[in-house]
């Protein structure tokens, strides 16, 4: 557990350094299997050192740019893949609304298909 705490501290300070140096940071995790449901905890972790708007840009526009998919991913426009969320709350004020197991997400759409729709 001590090793994990040290790694966590380094990861957060690394995010701060990259932000200061202007490094483009995408967002994603490598959690698989039973830990898959904890992927969205990355939003809360990053919020300890980064503004919510930067985290959201990382998850959307920056990821699209890093993948060479600007205009198709990470944006809402005609011809783009329809990956959309309807969130109960304002992630700019409280990024944790994107966390958990999706209980604050009323709609999840990926590639134009609904995966959750409770509205």
Secondary structure by P-SEA (a helix, b strand, c coil): caaaaaaaaaaaaaaaaaaaaccbbbbbbcccccccccccaaaaaaaccccaaaaaaaacaaaaaaacccccccccccccccccccccccccccccccccccccccbbbcccccccccc
